[in-house]
Amino acid sequence: MRIHRHADAGAFLRSAESWLLRSEPENNLVIGVAQTSSRQESGVDEYWATVHDGGQVVGAAFRTPPFPLGLTRMPAGAIPALLEDVMDVYRQLPGVAGPATVAEPFARHWQEREGGSWRVRFFQRIYALTELAVLAALPSGLLRSMDDSDENLIWEWMDGFVRDTGISVPVERFVQSLLNDRRFFLWDDNGPRSVVAAGRDTPHGACITAVYTPSEYRANGYASAAVAALSRQILVSGKQFCCLYTDLSNPTSNSIYAKIGYEPVRDDMELVFEQSRSYSAV
């Protein structure tokens, strides 16, 4: 196994994109992040690497600080070599995220080298939809695009989204980008009741994110209706699929998306590293 580290996201995509697109829904995160990064000035200490077996790409790894290291599927035998390459760039990591079959072995190897411990922050599932199911019933109201008067409410609701999901990294830049591009949509039933966003795009799909309903409006079907309506818009626009992530500890959201027509693609996990040593490097 050979690790090839790339100077920037553009070089990474030139090497990895054709391989990533073979499983585009499950690789939506790395494709979307790399496409965004390639269109702007590369961030400090970004990491873009491909795993090669002979002349073929068989995996990838990436990081845009302050987020954890992200991994795709790859052969187990690649993990020791990848660890060595990552450690040339970072002597400290907040954690690692990706398929359970890869993330957990990487965490064990990291712990053996660096000490400390690790714990699971999330068990997640990637879902994809290519054809929308017909919902038995919809709540009153409709999905509408956000306007300027919604911005303060969206910021308030995104604070609630962060609290409810336990996200530990700063999301202000992410939210501001969605606001700037008018990617938030609201289910309106005599006033906003739920919010959803059309997040990153991939060549043939789009990822739905930031689904949130305040507690006082829950159990009315607003989130289901909002996700279904936005999914329909994305497919009608010409995309071949929509995808989203769910927290596997939340049976309600997983059930909701299955009823809409979303099907499981891959189970992921995010692991947090709790260091026993102190380093000055990122």
C-alpha positions as CSV (number, residue, x, y, z in Angstrom):
1,M,0.0,0.0,0.0
2,R,1.2,3.5,-0.9
3,I,0.0,6.8,0.5
4,H,0.1,9.8,-1.9
5,R,-0.3,13.1,-0.2
6,H,-1.7,15.9,-2.4
7,A,-0.8,19.6,-2.3
8,D,-4.4,20.7,-2.4
9,A,-8.0,19.6,-2.9
10,G,-7.7,20.2,-6.7
11,A,-4.8,17.8,-7.0
12,F,-6.6,15.3,-4.8
13,L,-9.7,15.4,-7.0
14,R,-7.7,14.9,-10.1
15,S,-6.3,11.7,-8.6
16,A,-9.3,10.4,-6.6
17,E,-12.5,11.7,-8.2
18,S,-13.2,8.9,-10.6
19,W,-12.8,6.3,-7.8
20,L,-14.9,8.4,-5.4
21,L,-17.7,8.7,-8.0
22,R,-18.1,4.9,-8.2
23,S,-19.8,5.2,-4.8
24,E,-20.9,8.8,-5.0
25,P,-23.6,8.8,-2.3
26,E,-21.4,7.2,0.3
27,N,-18.5,9.5,-0.7
28,N,-20.6,12.7,-0.7
29,L,-18.8,14.3,2.1
30,V,-15.3,14.1,0.8
31,I,-16.4,15.0,-2.8
32,G,-18.4,18.0,-1.6
33,V,-15.7,19.3,0.8
34,A,-13.0,18.8,-1.8
35,Q,-15.0,20.6,-4.5
36,T,-15.6,23.5,-2.2
37,S,-12.0,23.7,-1.1
38,S,-10.7,23.5,-4.7
39,R,-12.7,26.6,-5.6
40,Q,-11.1,28.8,-2.9
41,E,-7.7,29.4,-1.4
42,S,-6.5,26.2,0.4
43,G,-6.9,26.4,4.1
44,V,-4.1,26.1,6.6
45,D,-3.0,22.6,7.4
46,E,-5.5,20.9,5.1
47,Y,-4.8,17.2,4.4
48,W,-5.6,15.4,1.2
49,A,-4.3,11.9,0.5
50,T,-5.1,8.9,-1.6
51,V,-4.3,5.3,-0.9
52,H,-2.9,3.2,-3.7
53,D,-2.6,-0.5,-4.3
54,G,-0.3,-0.9,-7.3
55,G,-1.6,1.7,-9.7
56,Q,-5.1,1.9,-8.4
57,V,-6.8,4.2,-5.9
58,V,-8.4,2.1,-3.1
59,G,-9.1,4.8,-0.5
60,A,-8.8,8.4,0.6
61,A,-8.3,10.5,3.7
62,F,-8.8,14.2,4.2
63,R,-9.0,16.9,6.9
64,T,-10.0,20.6,6.9
65,P,-9.2,21.8,10.5
66,P,-10.8,22.1,13.0
67,F,-12.8,19.0,11.8
68,P,-11.6,15.5,12.5
69,L,-9.7,13.3,10.0
70,G,-12.2,11.9,7.5
71,L,-11.7,8.4,6.0
72,T,-13.3,6.5,3.1
73,R,-13.5,2.8,2.7
74,M,-10.0,1.3,2.3
75,P,-8.2,-2.0,2.8
76,A,-7.3,-2.6,6.5
77,G,-3.7,-3.0,5.4
78,A,-3.5,0.6,4.5
79,I,-4.1,2.0,8.0
80,P,-0.5,1.7,9.4
81,A,0.9,3.5,6.4
82,L,-1.8,6.1,6.5
83,L,-1.2,6.7,10.2
84,E,2.5,7.4,9.5
85,D,1.6,9.9,6.8
86,V,-1.0,11.7,8.9
87,M,1.5,12.0,11.8
88,D,3.9,13.8,9.5
89,V,1.3,16.6,9.3
90,Y,-0.5,16.4,12.7
91,R,0.9,15.3,16.0
92,Q,-2.5,15.9,17.5
93,L,-6.0,15.1,16.1
94,P,-9.4,15.8,17.6
95,G,-10.7,12.5,16.2
96,V,-11.5,10.5,13.2
97,A,-14.7,9.8,11.2
98,G,-15.6,7.3,8.5
99,P,-16.8,3.8,8.1
100,A,-16.7,1.8,11.3
101,T,-14.5,-0.8,9.7
102,V,-11.8,1.8,9.1
103,A,-12.3,4.5,11.8
104,E,-12.1,2.2,14.7
105,P,-8.8,0.4,13.6
106,F,-7.3,3.8,12.9
107,A,-8.2,5.0,16.4
108,R,-6.6,1.9,17.9
109,H,-3.4,2.4,16.0
110,W,-3.4,6.1,17.0
111,Q,-3.8,5.2,20.6
112,E,-1.0,2.7,20.5
113,R,1.3,5.4,19.1
114,E,0.2,8.5,21.0
115,G,-1.4,7.1,24.2
116,G,-4.6,8.7,25.5
117,S,-8.0,7.2,24.8
118,W,-10.8,7.5,22.4
119,R,-14.6,7.3,22.6
120,V,-17.5,7.2,20.2
121,R,-19.3,10.5,19.7
122,F,-21.7,9.4,17.0
123,F,-22.9,6.4,15.2
124,Q,-24.3,7.6,11.9
125,R,-25.9,6.2,8.8
126,I,-25.7,7.6,5.3
127,Y,-29.0,7.4,3.4
128,A,-29.7,8.0,-0.3
129,L,-32.9,8.5,-2.2
130,T,-33.4,8.2,-6.0
131,E,-37.2,8.0,-6.0
132,L,-39.5,9.7,-3.6
133,A,-42.2,7.6,-1.9
134,V,-45.7,8.9,-1.6
135,L,-46.4,10.0,1.9
136,A,-49.7,8.8,3.4
137,A,-50.4,12.3,4.9
138,L,-48.9,15.7,4.9
139,P,-49.3,18.4,7.5
140,S,-50.8,21.7,6.4
141,G,-48.4,24.3,5.0
142,L,-45.8,24.4,2.3
143,L,-42.0,24.5,1.8
144,R,-40.7,27.9,0.9
145,S,-37.3,29.5,0.3
146,M,-35.9,31.6,3.1
147,D,-35.9,35.4,2.8
148,D,-33.9,38.1,4.6
149,S,-36.5,38.3,7.4
150,D,-35.8,34.7,8.3
151,E,-32.1,35.0,9.1
152,N,-32.4,35.7,12.8
153,L,-34.8,32.9,13.3
154,I,-32.5,30.5,11.3
155,W,-29.5,31.4,13.5
156,E,-31.6,30.8,16.6
157,W,-32.8,27.4,15.3
158,M,-29.3,26.4,14.2
159,D,-28.2,27.0,17.8
160,G,-30.9,24.5,18.8
161,F,-29.7,22.1,16.1
162,V,-26.1,22.3,17.5
163,R,-27.3,21.7,21.1
164,D,-29.6,18.7,20.1
165,T,-27.0,17.0,17.8
166,G,-24.0,17.5,20.1
167,I,-21.8,19.0,17.3
168,S,-18.6,20.2,19.0
169,V,-16.9,22.1,16.1
170,P,-17.7,25.6,15.1
171,V,-20.6,25.8,12.6
172,E,-20.9,29.5,12.2
173,R,-19.0,29.6,8.9
174,F,-21.1,26.6,7.6
175,V,-24.4,28.3,8.5
176,Q,-23.3,31.6,7.1
177,S,-22.4,30.0,3.8
178,L,-25.8,28.4,3.6
179,L,-27.4,31.7,4.4
180,N,-25.3,33.5,1.8
181,D,-26.3,31.0,-0.9
182,R,-30.0,31.0,0.2
183,R,-29.9,27.2,0.8
184,F,-32.2,27.2,3.8
185,F,-35.9,26.3,3.3
186,L,-38.7,26.6,5.8
187,W,-41.9,24.6,6.2
188,D,-44.4,27.4,6.7
189,D,-47.8,26.7,8.4
190,N,-49.0,30.1,9.3
191,G,-45.5,30.8,10.3
192,P,-42.1,28.9,10.1
193,R,-42.4,25.5,11.8
194,S,-39.3,23.6,10.6
195,V,-36.1,24.3,8.7
196,V,-34.0,22.2,6.3
197,A,-31.0,23.1,4.1
198,A,-29.7,21.9,0.7
199,G,-26.1,21.4,1.6
200,R,-23.1,20.3,-0.5
201,D,-23.6,19.2,-4.1
202,T,-21.8,16.4,-5.8
203,P,-21.7,15.9,-9.6
204,H,-24.9,13.8,-9.6
205,G,-26.4,14.5,-6.2
206,A,-27.0,16.8,-3.3
207,C,-26.9,16.3,0.5
208,I,-29.7,17.5,2.7
209,T,-28.6,18.8,6.1
210,A,-29.5,20.9,9.1
211,V,-33.0,19.5,9.6
212,Y,-34.5,21.0,12.7
213,T,-37.9,21.5,14.3
214,P,-38.2,23.4,17.6
215,S,-39.7,21.3,20.4
216,E,-43.0,23.2,20.4
217,Y,-43.7,22.2,16.8
218,R,-42.6,18.6,16.9
219,A,-44.7,15.5,16.3
220,N,-46.7,17.3,13.6
221,G,-44.9,15.9,10.5
222,Y,-43.2,19.2,9.6
223,A,-39.7,17.8,9.3
224,S,-40.8,14.9,7.2
225,A,-42.8,17.1,4.9
226,A,-39.9,19.6,4.6
227,V,-37.3,16.9,3.8
228,A,-39.7,15.2,1.3
229,A,-40.5,18.5,-0.5
230,L,-36.8,19.6,-0.7
231,S,-35.8,16.1,-1.9
232,R,-38.4,16.4,-4.7
233,Q,-37.0,19.8,-5.7
234,I,-33.5,18.4,-5.9
235,L,-34.5,15.4,-8.0
236,V,-36.7,17.6,-10.3
237,S,-33.7,19.9,-10.8
238,G,-31.9,17.0,-12.5
239,K,-29.9,15.5,-9.7
240,Q,-29.9,11.7,-9.7
241,F,-30.0,11.3,-5.9
242,C,-30.3,13.0,-2.6
243,C,-28.4,11.9,0.5
244,L,-28.4,12.7,4.2
245,Y,-26.8,11.6,7.5
246,T,-28.8,10.4,10.5
247,D,-27.8,9.7,14.1
248,L,-28.4,6.0,14.7
249,S,-29.4,6.7,18.3
250,N,-32.5,8.6,17.0
251,P,-35.0,6.0,15.8
252,T,-37.5,8.7,15.0
253,S,-35.5,10.4,12.3
254,N,-34.3,7.0,10.8
255,S,-38.0,5.9,10.6
256,I,-39.0,9.2,9.0
257,Y,-36.5,9.1,6.2
258,A,-37.2,5.5,5.4
259,K,-40.9,6.3,4.9
260,I,-39.9,9.1,2.5
261,G,-37.9,6.6,0.4
262,Y,-34.4,7.0,1.7
263,E,-32.4,3.7,1.8
264,P,-29.3,2.9,3.9
265,V,-25.9,3.3,2.2
266,R,-23.3,2.9,4.9
267,D,-22.9,3.1,8.6
268,D,-20.3,5.6,9.9
269,M,-18.9,6.5,13.3
270,E,-17.1,9.6,14.6
271,L,-14.5,9.0,17.3
272,V,-13.0,11.6,19.7
273,F,-9.4,11.4,20.7
274,E,-8.6,12.3,24.3
275,Q,-4.9,12.9,24.4
276,S,-2.6,12.0,27.2
277,R,0.3,14.0,25.7
278,S,0.6,17.7,24.9
279,Y,1.8,18.9,21.4
280,S,1.9,22.3,20.0
281,A,1.2,21.2,16.4
282,V,-2.3,21.3,14.9
